[in-house]
Amino acid sequence: MFSPFDIAFIHGRAKGQTVTNMADRLSLVVFSGTVDKLYPVAIMASGAVALGKEVEIFVTFYGLEAFVKGQPQKNMKMDVNYPEIGPMMMKVMMEKKMPSWYDMLVQAKELGTIKIHACATTYDLMGMKKTDLDPIVDDVIGVTEFLTRASEGGITLFI
Amino acid sequence: MAASASERMILDARGSFCPGPLMELIRGIKQAKVGEELEVWSSDQGSKKDIPFWIQKAGHQLLSVVEEQGYTRFIVKKLK
């Protein structure tokens, strides 16, 4: 009888991944496409990389839209529920020359293992092609593959 | 013998926000050789906890923390 750990281990091996410690993984479902929510994605991914964790990012719906080619540089959308804070925060971030969430994510990806997966459902629904997406996106996968990867261990968050 | 400041790699991350200075340090550590000392400068308050915590977890040595006007210098030795 295999324990869930063994199964995850075997699964990881079968896929040719380097399996170290299954719990050392941060999985993020990125549903939101506003800058205020993309920052925590980049910051948490950076923190996870700093701690030697692998990061799995599944971008779906508005989250996938944020990864369409050209969007990371163009998108300035903030959550409309905070009209009194959002624009002010955006202004402060620009004044203090905070790097964009995208640049932070690119930097974190250079330093560690971060995989960015586009959601197959949204991708198909919108009739996208791989060339429509920013090159930071690694591949297009379905929900079952993402859940399999996420369930191999660690923390999973929905943003 | 401790290396003098001029021999150390200096990573000036002042003005950068969490986790920027720590990411700079990780990048520097990757480039450095074992036994080398590095200095990271940060004006971010979070670094005072984050950087020593990371150094300990990553198994390197924090040689000293020097408070300067408006920023902190963290002197680190790469141990592995």
gemmi code that builds the backbone of each chain (N, CA, C; Angstrom):
import gemmi

chains = {
    "A": [
        ("MET", (0.861, -1.206, 0.000), (0.000, 0.000, 0.000), (0.892, 1.248, 0.000)),
        ("PHE", (0.649, 2.142, -0.902), (1.440, 3.382, -0.956), (0.798, 4.472, -0.105)),
        ("SER", (1.612, 5.226, 0.560), (1.103, 6.394, 1.288), (0.943, 7.519, 0.265)),
        ("PRO", (0.176, 8.551, 0.612), (0.053, 9.680, -0.339), (1.420, 10.252, -0.708)),
        ("PHE", (2.337, 10.214, 0.246), (3.685, 10.737, -0.035), (4.359, 9.915, -1.120)),
        ("ASP", (4.259, 8.559, -0.977), (4.881, 7.673, -1.979), (4.285, 7.933, -3.356)),
        ("ILE", (2.964, 8.069, -3.380), (2.294, 8.263, -4.665), (2.757, 9.575, -5.300)),
        ("ALA", (2.825, 10.608, -4.468), (3.296, 11.910, -4.977), (4.727, 11.777, -5.470)),
        ("PHE", (5.530, 11.019, -4.727), (6.936, 10.832, -5.077), (7.053, 10.101, -6.414)),
        ("ILE", (6.294, 9.020, -6.535), (6.332, 8.223, -7.765), (5.840, 9.068, -8.942)),
        ("HIS", (4.767, 9.819, -8.686), (4.212, 10.677, -9.733), (5.263, 11.689, -10.203)),
        ("GLY", (5.921, 12.303, -9.218), (6.956, 13.297, -9.543), (8.065, 12.663, -10.355)),
        ("ARG", (8.483, 11.478, -9.929), (9.568, 10.780, -10.628), (9.168, 10.437, -12.052)),
        ("ALA", (7.926, 9.931, -12.175), (7.454, 9.499, -13.489), (7.459, 10.677, -14.467)),
        ("LYS", (7.263, 11.885, -13.913), (7.224, 13.056, -14.788), (8.618, 13.647, -14.975)),
        ("GLY", (9.619, 12.979, -14.407), (10.993, 13.412, -14.603), (11.369, 14.640, -13.811)),
        ("GLN", (10.606, 14.945, -12.757), (10.926, 16.114, -11.956), (11.963, 15.738, -10.903)),
        ("THR", (12.665, 16.745, -10.424), (13.581, 16.511, -9.327), (12.752, 16.570, -8.060)),
        ("VAL", (12.653, 15.465, -7.380), (11.800, 15.433, -6.204), (12.673, 15.524, -4.968)),
        ("THR", (12.579, 16.617, -4.271), (13.372, 16.779, -3.056), (12.453, 16.617, -1.859)),
        ("ASN", (11.795, 17.705, -1.507), (10.860, 17.626, -0.401), (9.528, 18.148, -0.911)),
        ("MET", (8.542, 17.268, -0.930), (7.248, 17.617, -1.505), (6.596, 18.822, -0.842)),
        ("ALA", (6.842, 18.987, 0.466), (6.178, 20.088, 1.167), (6.767, 21.434, 0.761)),
        ("ASP", (7.930, 21.392, 0.097), (8.574, 22.638, -0.292), (8.009, 23.183, -1.589)),
        ("ARG", (6.728, 23.410, -1.599), (6.117, 23.913, -2.817), (5.035, 24.933, -2.474)),
        ("LEU", (4.974, 25.998, -3.258), (3.904, 26.986, -3.128), (3.137, 26.966, -4.436)),
        ("SER", (1.839, 26.695, -4.345), (1.005, 26.698, -5.549), (0.015, 27.840, -5.462)),
        ("LEU", (-0.069, 28.619, -6.535), (-0.971, 29.766, -6.553), (-1.950, 29.639, -7.706)),
        ("VAL", (-3.236, 29.808, -7.406), (-4.238, 29.931, -8.460), (-4.444, 31.433, -8.622)),
        ("VAL", (-4.057, 31.965, -9.768), (-4.178, 33.404, -9.974), (-5.379, 33.663, -10.876)),
        ("PHE", (-6.473, 34.057, -10.239), (-7.733, 34.318, -10.927), (-7.855, 35.807, -11.251)),
        ("SER", (-7.251, 36.637, -10.397), (-7.387, 38.091, -10.529), (-6.376, 38.679, -11.504)),
        ("GLY", (-6.793, 39.754, -12.152), (-5.894, 40.383, -13.120), (-5.571, 41.824, -12.778)),
        ("THR", (-5.936, 42.264, -11.564), (-5.634, 43.649, -11.187), (-4.251, 43.706, -10.551)),
        ("VAL", (-3.597, 44.822, -10.758), (-2.217, 44.996, -10.303), (-2.072, 44.771, -8.795)),
        ("ASP", (-3.071, 45.255, -8.036), (-2.995, 45.096, -6.577), (-2.934, 43.631, -6.144)),
        ("LYS", (-3.538, 42.744, -6.932), (-3.494, 41.324, -6.566), (-2.322, 40.601, -7.234)),
        ("LEU", (-1.788, 41.204, -8.313), (-0.643, 40.570, -8.981), (0.636, 40.818, -8.178)),
        ("TYR", (0.653, 41.909, -7.397), (1.814, 42.149, -6.527), (2.010, 41.031, -5.503)),
        ("PRO", (0.986, 40.677, -4.735), (1.202, 39.561, -3.800), (1.636, 38.273, -4.496)),
        ("VAL", (1.186, 38.076, -5.728), (1.623, 36.878, -6.475), (3.146, 36.923, -6.630)),
        ("ALA", (3.649, 38.073, -7.102), (5.086, 38.211, -7.355), (5.886, 38.195, -6.053)),
        ("ILE", (5.340, 38.839, -5.021), (6.080, 38.931, -3.759), (6.116, 37.571, -3.059)),
        ("MET", (4.984, 36.878, -3.047), (4.994, 35.552, -2.410), (5.838, 34.554, -3.188)),
        ("ALA", (5.795, 34.657, -4.507), (6.637, 33.768, -5.324), (8.114, 34.047, -5.025)),
        ("SER", (8.469, 35.331, -4.861), (9.857, 35.688, -4.547), (10.252, 35.135, -3.184)),
        ("GLY", (9.379, 35.320, -2.205), (9.655, 34.809, -0.854), (9.820, 33.298, -0.866)),
        ("ALA", (8.984, 32.614, -1.629), (9.052, 31.157, -1.705), (10.385, 30.718, -2.320)),
        ("VAL", (10.794, 31.409, -3.367), (12.077, 31.110, -4.017), (13.224, 31.343, -3.024)),
        ("ALA", (13.116, 32.419, -2.232), (14.148, 32.712, -1.234), (14.273, 31.564, -0.234)),
        ("LEU", (13.169, 30.914, 0.052), (13.182, 29.803, 1.002), (13.451, 28.468, 0.315)),
        ("GLY", (13.774, 28.512, -0.955), (14.098, 27.283, -1.680), (12.896, 26.458, -2.092)),
        ("LYS", (11.719, 27.071, -2.060), (10.517, 26.336, -2.460), (10.335, 26.402, -3.973)),
        ("GLU", (9.672, 25.373, -4.509), (9.259, 25.410, -5.915), (7.939, 26.155, -5.959)),
        ("VAL", (7.698, 26.875, -7.045), (6.442, 27.620, -7.150), (5.700, 27.188, -8.412)),
        ("GLU", (4.424, 26.905, -8.227), (3.544, 26.549, -9.343), (2.485, 27.631, -9.430)),
        ("ILE", (2.392, 28.299, -10.559), (1.401, 29.368, -10.709), (0.448, 29.003, -11.839)),
        ("PHE", (-0.827, 28.918, -11.502), (-1.856, 28.570, -12.484), (-2.650, 29.827, -12.770)),
        ("VAL", (-2.534, 30.384, -13.973), (-3.221, 31.635, -14.288), (-4.497, 31.352, -15.066)),
        ("THR", (-5.597, 31.862, -14.538), (-6.898, 31.579, -15.124), (-7.760, 32.836, -15.181)),
        ("PHE", (-8.693, 32.870, -16.095), (-9.661, 33.965, -16.238), (-8.951, 35.328, -16.331)),
        ("TYR", (-9.259, 36.281, -15.443), (-8.610, 37.607, -15.529), (-7.102, 37.471, -15.290)),
        ("GLY", (-6.748, 36.462, -14.537), (-5.324, 36.188, -14.264), (-4.586, 35.836, -15.548)),
        ("LEU", (-5.230, 35.080, -16.422), (-4.594, 34.726, -17.702), (-4.509, 35.969, -18.597)),
        ("GLU", (-5.554, 36.766, -18.558), (-5.578, 38.013, -19.338), (-4.360, 38.899, -19.002)),
        ("ALA", (-3.984, 38.878, -17.715), (-2.834, 39.687, -17.269), (-1.513, 39.189, -17.856)),
        ("PHE", (-1.503, 37.945, -18.363), (-0.282, 37.362, -18.927), (-0.309, 37.318, -20.462)),
        ("VAL", (-1.298, 37.977, -21.051), (-1.331, 38.093, -22.510), (-0.208, 39.056, -22.908)),
        ("LYS", (0.457, 38.741, -24.000), (1.600, 39.545, -24.450), (1.263, 41.043, -24.476)),
        ("GLY", (2.100, 41.847, -23.855), (1.889, 43.295, -23.834), (1.152, 43.763, -22.585)),
        ("GLN", (0.320, 42.895, -22.019), (-0.473, 43.279, -20.845), (0.362, 43.602, -19.603)),
        ("PRO", (1.401, 42.816, -19.290), (2.160, 43.126, -18.065), (2.697, 44.556, -18.062)),
        ("GLN", (3.013, 45.094, -19.234), (3.553, 46.449, -19.327), (2.436, 47.492, -19.382)),
        ("LYS", (1.261, 47.079, -19.822), (0.167, 48.006, -20.106), (-0.871, 48.079, -18.979)),
        ("ASN", (-1.110, 46.951, -18.355), (-2.188, 46.834, -17.365), (-1.931, 47.677, -16.114)),
        ("MET", (-2.832, 48.628, -15.854), (-2.707, 49.483, -14.666), (-3.954, 49.334, -13.803)),
        ("LYS", (-4.738, 48.315, -14.058), (-6.011, 48.173, -13.344), (-5.816, 47.879, -11.862)),
        ("MET", (-6.624, 48.569, -11.050), (-6.643, 48.306, -9.617), (-8.062, 47.884, -9.254)),
        ("ASP", (-8.210, 47.185, -8.144), (-9.528, 46.749, -7.675), (-10.451, 47.960, -7.513)),
        ("VAL", (-11.607, 47.927, -8.172), (-12.522, 49.077, -8.129), (-13.210, 49.253, -6.775)),
        ("ASN", (-13.086, 48.272, -5.913), (-13.710, 48.377, -4.595), (-12.976, 49.327, -3.660)),
        ("TYR", (-11.812, 49.780, -4.074), (-11.024, 50.663, -3.205), (-10.633, 51.947, -3.933)),
        ("PRO", (-11.644, 52.702, -4.422), (-11.309, 53.895, -5.218), (-10.546, 54.948, -4.420)),
        ("GLU", (-10.704, 54.925, -3.083), (-10.034, 55.957, -2.268), (-8.581, 55.563, -1.959)),
        ("ILE", (-8.251, 54.288, -2.101), (-6.883, 53.857, -1.760), (-6.089, 53.436, -2.998)),
        ("GLY", (-6.748, 52.692, -3.899), (-6.066, 52.113, -5.054), (-5.212, 53.095, -5.851)),
        ("PRO", (-5.814, 54.178, -6.384), (-5.007, 55.096, -7.201), (-3.876, 55.744, -6.406)),
        ("MET", (-4.152, 56.007, -5.124), (-3.126, 56.626, -4.264), (-1.942, 55.653, -4.095)),
        ("MET", (-2.267, 54.375, -3.886), (-1.185, 53.390, -3.729), (-0.361, 53.255, -4.996)),
        ("MET", (-1.059, 53.272, -6.122), (-0.386, 53.160, -7.410), (0.586, 54.326, -7.586)),
        ("LYS", (0.142, 55.536, -7.174), (0.951, 56.730, -7.299), (2.198, 56.611, -6.410)),
        ("VAL", (1.982, 56.173, -5.173), (3.099, 56.018, -4.228), (4.112, 55.006, -4.764)),
        ("MET", (3.618, 53.895, -5.302), (4.512, 52.859, -5.822), (5.362, 53.387, -6.971)),
        ("MET", (4.733, 54.220, -7.811), (5.479, 54.773, -8.937), (6.500, 55.808, -8.462)),
        ("GLU", (6.086, 56.641, -7.508), (6.993, 57.657, -6.963), (8.214, 57.018, -6.307)),
        ("LYS", (7.959, 55.929, -5.585), (9.059, 55.262, -4.873), (9.778, 54.249, -5.754)),
        ("LYS", (9.436, 54.261, -7.037), (10.084, 53.395, -8.025), (10.056, 51.919, -7.632)),
        ("MET", (8.922, 51.476, -7.166), (8.758, 50.053, -6.859), (8.768, 49.301, -8.187)),
        ("PRO", (9.552, 48.214, -8.281), (9.534, 47.480, -9.552), (8.140, 46.910, -9.810)),
        ("SER", (7.807, 46.724, -11.061), (6.474, 46.202, -11.370), (6.376, 44.760, -10.886)),
        ("TRP", (5.156, 44.297, -10.676), (4.950, 42.903, -10.237), (5.588, 41.959, -11.254)),
        ("TYR", (5.516, 42.352, -12.535), (6.031, 41.497, -13.598), (7.562, 41.378, -13.505)),
        ("ASP", (8.239, 42.523, -13.310), (9.700, 42.491, -13.189), (10.133, 41.670, -11.969)),
        ("MET", (9.351, 41.788, -10.873), (9.673, 41.012, -9.685), (9.544, 39.514, -9.953)),
        ("LEU", (8.509, 39.172, -10.710), (8.274, 37.764, -11.023), (9.364, 37.222, -11.954)),
        ("VAL", (9.772, 38.031, -12.922), (10.841, 37.640, -13.848), (12.124, 37.390, -13.043)),
        ("GLN", (12.406, 38.302, -12.105), (13.611, 38.179, -11.287), (13.566, 36.913, -10.421)),
        ("ALA", (12.424, 36.676, -9.818), (12.271, 35.485, -8.966), (12.417, 34.210, -9.799)),
        ("LYS", (11.928, 34.265, -11.028), (11.992, 33.092, -11.903), (13.437, 32.787, -12.300)),
        ("GLU", (14.249, 33.848, -12.369), (15.673, 33.649, -12.696), (16.413, 32.985, -11.526)),
        ("LEU", (15.924, 33.277, -10.307), (16.632, 32.790, -9.115), (16.174, 31.421, -8.641)),
        ("GLY", (15.021, 31.004, -9.038), (14.513, 29.733, -8.506), (13.645, 29.000, -9.491)),
        ("THR", (12.897, 28.014, -8.967), (12.048, 27.202, -9.828), (10.614, 27.704, -9.755)),
        ("ILE", (10.206, 28.403, -10.783), (8.826, 28.888, -10.855), (8.273, 28.446, -12.203)),
        ("LYS", (7.135, 27.771, -12.152), (6.481, 27.364, -13.398), (5.161, 28.116, -13.495)),
        ("ILE", (4.935, 28.731, -14.643), (3.686, 29.464, -14.843), (2.864, 28.737, -15.901)),
        ("HIS", (1.698, 28.286, -15.465), (0.829, 27.507, -16.344), (-0.417, 28.308, -16.700)),
        ("ALA", (-0.740, 28.329, -17.982), (-1.988, 28.962, -18.408), (-3.108, 27.931, -18.277)),
        ("CYS", (-4.258, 28.385, -17.867), (-5.428, 27.512, -17.705), (-5.977, 27.155, -19.090)),
        ("ALA", (-6.071, 25.867, -19.359), (-6.503, 25.398, -20.682), (-7.929, 25.845, -21.001)),
        ("THR", (-8.792, 25.891, -20.006), (-10.195, 26.260, -20.244), (-10.301, 27.693, -20.773)),
        ("THR", (-9.679, 28.636, -20.039), (-9.719, 30.039, -20.454), (-9.044, 30.212, -21.812)),
        ("TYR", (-7.907, 29.545, -21.970), (-7.103, 29.607, -23.193), (-7.937, 29.180, -24.413)),
        ("ASP", (-8.638, 28.055, -24.257), (-9.460, 27.543, -25.359), (-10.669, 28.439, -25.601)),
        ("LEU", (-11.292, 28.843, -24.496), (-12.483, 29.684, -24.578), (-12.198, 30.978, -25.327)),
        ("MET", (-11.040, 31.556, -25.066), (-10.674, 32.825, -25.688), (-9.996, 32.620, -27.043)),
        ("GLY", (-9.863, 31.368, -27.451), (-9.245, 31.055, -28.748), (-7.810, 31.547, -28.849)),
        ("MET", (-7.073, 31.361, -27.738), (-5.689, 31.871, -27.699), (-4.717, 30.918, -28.378)),
        ("LYS", (-3.572, 31.489, -28.774), (-2.449, 30.698, -29.269), (-1.282, 30.947, -28.328)),
        ("LYS", (-0.324, 30.029, -28.312), (0.836, 30.181, -27.414), (1.531, 31.531, -27.646)),
        ("THR", (1.527, 31.971, -28.897), (2.213, 33.230, -29.233), (1.467, 34.465, -28.718)),
        ("ASP", (0.217, 34.260, -28.266), (-0.539, 35.386, -27.695), (-0.086, 35.686, -26.274)),
        ("LEU", (0.598, 34.709, -25.674), (0.957, 34.851, -24.263), (2.371, 35.385, -24.082)),
        ("ASP", (2.568, 36.045, -22.946), (3.899, 36.545, -22.601), (4.833, 35.336, -22.454)),
        ("PRO", (6.097, 35.475, -22.874), (7.026, 34.325, -22.819), (7.296, 33.783, -21.404)),
        ("ILE", (6.893, 34.528, -20.368), (7.093, 34.032, -18.999), (6.201, 32.805, -18.712)),
        ("VAL", (5.139, 32.661, -19.509), (4.229, 31.514, -19.330), (4.910, 30.269, -19.907)),
        ("ASP", (4.968, 29.206, -19.099), (5.679, 28.000, -19.526), (4.847, 27.094, -20.415)),
        ("ASP", (3.588, 26.887, -20.021), (2.770, 25.949, -20.792), (1.287, 26.155, -20.502)),
        ("VAL", (0.480, 25.351, -21.159), (-0.973, 25.397, -20.961), (-1.364, 24.044, -20.383)),
        ("ILE", (-1.988, 24.056, -19.219), (-2.377, 22.787, -18.615), (-3.822, 22.837, -18.124)),
        ("GLY", (-4.396, 21.672, -17.902), (-5.765, 21.587, -17.399), (-5.787, 21.606, -15.878)),
        ("VAL", (-6.973, 21.745, -15.343), (-7.137, 21.851, -13.895), (-6.662, 20.584, -13.169)),
        ("THR", (-6.859, 19.430, -13.776), (-6.456, 18.197, -13.084), (-4.940, 18.118, -12.951)),
        ("GLU", (-4.232, 18.564, -13.983), (-2.771, 18.530, -13.872), (-2.299, 19.517, -12.805)),
        ("PHE", (-2.912, 20.700, -12.787), (-2.510, 21.674, -11.760), (-2.806, 21.128, -10.375)),
        ("LEU", (-4.004, 20.562, -10.193), (-4.366, 20.047, -8.867), (-3.452, 18.901, -8.452)),
        ("THR", (-3.051, 18.099, -9.426), (-2.129, 17.008, -9.121), (-0.807, 17.580, -8.616)),
        ("ARG", (-0.322, 18.587, -9.317), (0.941, 19.216, -8.911), (0.786, 19.884, -7.544)),
        ("ALA", (-0.322, 20.593, -7.357), (-0.546, 21.312, -6.092), (-0.670, 20.336, -4.933)),
        ("SER", (-1.323, 19.189, -5.183), (-1.569, 18.253, -4.084), (-0.318, 17.466, -3.715)),
        ("GLU", (0.750, 17.669, -4.445), (2.000, 17.003, -4.083), (2.613, 17.599, -2.821)),
        ("GLY", (2.091, 18.717, -2.368), (2.558, 19.210, -1.074), (2.624, 20.701, -0.941)),
        ("GLY", (2.817, 21.136, 0.288), (3.028, 22.554, 0.559), (1.758, 23.366, 0.676)),
        ("ILE", (1.880, 24.611, 0.244), (0.809, 25.596, 0.434), (0.137, 25.867, -0.906)),
        ("THR", (-1.197, 25.967, -0.899), (-1.906, 26.377, -2.114), (-2.792, 27.574, -1.786)),
        ("LEU", (-2.694, 28.607, -2.573), (-3.488, 29.816, -2.342), (-4.241, 30.219, -3.602)),
        ("PHE", (-5.408, 30.795, -3.394), (-6.243, 31.306, -4.493), (-6.213, 32.830, -4.419)),
        ("ILE", (-5.774, 33.445, -5.490), (-5.646, 34.912, -5.465), (-6.490, 35.547, -6.558)),
    ],
    "B": [
        ("MET", (41.456, 35.865, 8.955), (41.414, 37.330, 8.971), (40.207, 37.838, 8.186)),
        ("ALA", (39.561, 38.771, 8.762), (38.362, 39.297, 8.104), (38.742, 40.116, 6.869)),
        ("ALA", (37.928, 39.967, 5.831), (38.188, 40.728, 4.599), (37.834, 42.191, 4.849)),
        ("SER", (38.561, 43.080, 4.251), (38.224, 44.503, 4.396), (37.052, 44.810, 3.468)),
        ("ALA", (36.416, 45.921, 3.763), (35.212, 46.281, 2.999), (35.482, 46.369, 1.499)),
        ("SER", (36.708, 46.758, 1.144), (37.011, 46.924, -0.273), (37.051, 45.592, -1.021)),
        ("GLU", (37.259, 44.489, -0.285), (37.312, 43.173, -0.936), (35.935, 42.522, -1.050)),
        ("ARG", (34.984, 43.095, -0.377), (33.653, 42.498, -0.380), (32.827, 42.953, -1.564)),
        ("MET", (31.957, 42.035, -2.003), (30.979, 42.395, -3.020), (29.912, 43.223, -2.296)),
        ("ILE", (29.628, 44.415, -2.794), (28.621, 45.257, -2.153), (27.359, 45.281, -2.989)),
        ("LEU", (26.266, 44.931, -2.348), (24.985, 44.925, -3.047), (24.162, 46.061, -2.472)),
        ("ASP", (24.059, 47.118, -3.219), (23.337, 48.293, -2.739), (21.868, 48.184, -3.146)),
        ("ALA", (21.052, 47.746, -2.194), (19.621, 47.571, -2.480), (18.799, 48.652, -1.785)),
        ("ARG", (19.439, 49.770, -1.480), (18.700, 50.857, -0.827), (17.624, 51.384, -1.772)),
        ("GLY", (16.465, 51.657, -1.201), (15.354, 52.154, -2.020), (14.496, 51.025, -2.559)),
        ("SER", (14.973, 49.792, -2.396), (14.234, 48.632, -2.882), (13.362, 48.093, -1.739)),
        ("PHE", (12.194, 47.571, -2.089), (11.252, 47.107, -1.065), (11.273, 45.591, -0.918)),
        ("CYS", (10.751, 45.134, 0.211), (10.634, 43.707, 0.506), (9.984, 42.996, -0.664)),
        ("PRO", (10.506, 41.890, -1.180), (11.720, 41.211, -0.743), (12.943, 41.568, -1.586)),
        ("GLY", (12.968, 42.765, -2.191), (14.058, 43.164, -3.085), (15.456, 42.969, -2.527)),
        ("PRO", (15.768, 43.552, -1.328), (17.129, 43.392, -0.804), (17.527, 41.924, -0.581)),
        ("LEU", (16.568, 41.140, -0.114), (16.864, 39.715, 0.096), (17.134, 39.024, -1.244)),
        ("MET", (16.364, 39.379, -2.266), (16.575, 38.769, -3.581), (17.954, 39.159, -4.132)),
        ("GLU", (18.365, 40.404, -3.872), (19.701, 40.844, -4.294), (20.772, 40.010, -3.595)),
        ("LEU", (20.563, 39.784, -2.298), (21.527, 38.991, -1.529), (21.614, 37.561, -2.079)),
        ("ILE", (20.465, 36.966, -2.384), (20.454, 35.597, -2.906), (21.202, 35.548, -4.241)),
        ("ARG", (20.957, 36.547, -5.068), (21.661, 36.626, -6.355), (23.180, 36.729, -6.125)),
        ("GLY", (23.564, 37.572, -5.162), (24.988, 37.747, -4.847), (25.609, 36.470, -4.304)),
        ("ILE", (24.893, 35.800, -3.418), (25.387, 34.549, -2.819), (25.610, 33.502, -3.915)),
        ("LYS", (24.709, 33.472, -4.881), (24.845, 32.501, -5.975), (26.125, 32.735, -6.763)),
        ("GLN", (26.482, 34.003, -6.919), (27.655, 34.359, -7.724), (28.958, 34.189, -6.944)),
        ("ALA", (28.882, 34.358, -5.611), (30.092, 34.340, -4.780), (30.646, 32.925, -4.602)),
        ("LYS", (31.917, 32.866, -4.200), (32.544, 31.584, -3.907), (32.419, 31.315, -2.402)),
        ("VAL", (32.489, 30.049, -2.020), (32.415, 29.688, -0.600), (33.554, 30.386, 0.147)),
        ("GLY", (33.208, 30.972, 1.278), (34.211, 31.668, 2.084), (34.256, 33.165, 1.822)),
        ("GLU", (33.669, 33.586, 0.715), (33.674, 35.014, 0.392), (32.658, 35.772, 1.242)),
        ("GLU", (32.968, 37.053, 1.460), (32.048, 37.900, 2.218), (31.320, 38.852, 1.284)),
        ("LEU", (30.079, 39.117, 1.627), (29.267, 40.049, 0.845), (28.622, 41.040, 1.795)),
        ("GLU", (28.266, 42.169, 1.237), (27.583, 43.175, 2.031), (26.335, 43.587, 1.297)),
        ("VAL", (25.210, 43.550, 1.965), (23.993, 44.040, 1.322), (23.482, 45.241, 2.110)),
        ("TRP", (23.138, 46.283, 1.377), (22.643, 47.512, 1.996), (21.144, 47.611, 1.736)),
        ("SER", (20.400, 47.868, 2.808), (18.951, 47.952, 2.657), (18.370, 49.083, 3.489)),
        ("SER", (17.405, 49.782, 2.908), (16.688, 50.806, 3.666), (15.291, 50.306, 4.016)),
        ("ASP", (15.012, 49.042, 3.681), (13.703, 48.451, 3.955), (13.680, 47.884, 5.380)),
        ("GLN", (12.663, 48.260, 6.158), (12.597, 47.824, 7.560), (12.458, 46.300, 7.700)),
        ("GLY", (11.744, 45.690, 6.748), (11.525, 44.245, 6.801), (12.819, 43.450, 6.717)),
        ("SER", (13.838, 44.042, 6.096), (15.114, 43.338, 5.917), (15.751, 42.947, 7.252)),
        ("LYS", (15.509, 43.763, 8.281), (16.149, 43.502, 9.575), (15.764, 42.143, 10.143)),
        ("LYS", (14.590, 41.679, 9.777), (14.179, 40.341, 10.216), (14.427, 39.316, 9.112)),
        ("ASP", (14.014, 39.694, 7.903), (14.071, 38.772, 6.766), (15.472, 38.291, 6.432)),
        ("ILE", (16.411, 39.228, 6.379), (17.760, 38.872, 5.934), (18.462, 37.954, 6.956)),
        ("PRO", (18.507, 38.317, 8.256), (19.130, 37.387, 9.209), (18.439, 36.014, 9.235)),
        ("PHE", (17.111, 36.012, 9.103), (16.363, 34.746, 9.104), (16.775, 33.887, 7.912)),
        ("TRP", (16.855, 34.519, 6.751), (17.219, 33.765, 5.541), (18.652, 33.243, 5.647)),
        ("ILE", (19.564, 34.065, 6.148), (20.976, 33.664, 6.248), (21.094, 32.419, 7.131)),
        ("GLN", (20.355, 32.435, 8.234), (20.386, 31.294, 9.148), (19.805, 30.053, 8.468)),
        ("LYS", (18.668, 30.240, 7.809), (18.000, 29.106, 7.174), (18.830, 28.542, 6.022)),
        ("ALA", (19.479, 29.419, 5.288), (20.269, 28.983, 4.136), (21.644, 28.445, 4.557)),
        ("GLY", (21.986, 28.599, 5.847), (23.234, 28.028, 6.357), (24.473, 28.866, 6.086)),
        ("HIS", (24.312, 30.169, 5.984), (25.470, 31.051, 5.840), (25.715, 31.752, 7.178)),
        ("GLN", (26.691, 32.652, 7.213), (27.022, 33.310, 8.473), (26.821, 34.816, 8.389)),
        ("LEU", (26.057, 35.323, 9.357), (25.857, 36.773, 9.442), (26.979, 37.310, 10.314)),
        ("LEU", (27.913, 38.026, 9.704), (29.079, 38.503, 10.454), (28.741, 39.737, 11.274)),
        ("SER", (28.023, 40.678, 10.660), (27.581, 41.821, 11.451), (26.471, 42.604, 10.770)),
        ("VAL", (25.784, 43.349, 11.596), (24.709, 44.214, 11.126), (25.087, 45.618, 11.573)),
        ("VAL", (25.267, 46.503, 10.608), (25.723, 47.862, 10.938), (24.641, 48.865, 10.567)),
        ("GLU", (24.191, 49.612, 11.567), (23.182, 50.649, 11.329), (23.858, 51.911, 10.808)),
        ("GLU", (23.424, 52.364, 9.638), (23.935, 53.622, 9.101), (22.771, 54.600, 9.078)),
        ("GLN", (23.025, 55.808, 8.641), (21.968, 56.813, 8.553), (20.961, 56.427, 7.460)),
        ("GLY", (19.801, 55.944, 7.877), (18.740, 55.635, 6.908), (18.818, 54.272, 6.230)),
        ("TYR", (19.821, 53.494, 6.567), (19.892, 52.141, 6.004), (20.722, 51.213, 6.903)),
        ("THR", (20.699, 49.950, 6.585), (21.419, 48.953, 7.372), (22.335, 48.173, 6.450)),
        ("ARG", (23.542, 47.869, 6.950), (24.476, 47.034, 6.185), (24.525, 45.662, 6.828)),
        ("PHE", (24.309, 44.650, 6.051), (24.378, 43.259, 6.536), (25.618, 42.630, 5.913)),
        ("ILE", (26.509, 42.138, 6.760), (27.744, 41.533, 6.245), (27.642, 40.018, 6.428)),
        ("VAL", (27.766, 39.341, 5.319), (27.461, 37.910, 5.264), (28.644, 37.139, 4.705)),
        ("LYS", (28.875, 35.953, 5.241), (29.920, 35.071, 4.704), (29.227, 33.848, 4.090)),
        ("LYS", (29.576, 33.571, 2.866), (28.999, 32.386, 2.197), (29.698, 31.149, 2.735)),
        ("LEU", (28.929, 30.225, 3.296), (29.538, 29.044, 3.923), (29.426, 27.772, 3.103)),
        ("LYS", (28.575, 27.757, 2.093), (28.463, 26.527, 1.310), (27.985, 26.802, -0.102)),
    ],
}
model = gemmi.Model(1)
for chain_id, residues in chains.items():
    chain = gemmi.Chain(chain_id)
    for i, (resn, *xyz) in enumerate(residues, 1):
        res = gemmi.Residue()
        res.name, res.seqid = resn, gemmi.SeqId(i, " ")
        for name, pos in zip(("N", "CA", "C"), xyz):
            atom = gemmi.Atom()
            atom.name, atom.element = name, gemmi.Element(name[0])
            atom.pos, atom.b_iso = gemmi.Position(*pos), 0.0
            res.add_atom(atom)
        chain.add_residue(res)
    model.add_chain(chain)
structure = gemmi.Structure()
structure.add_model(model)
structure.setup_entities()
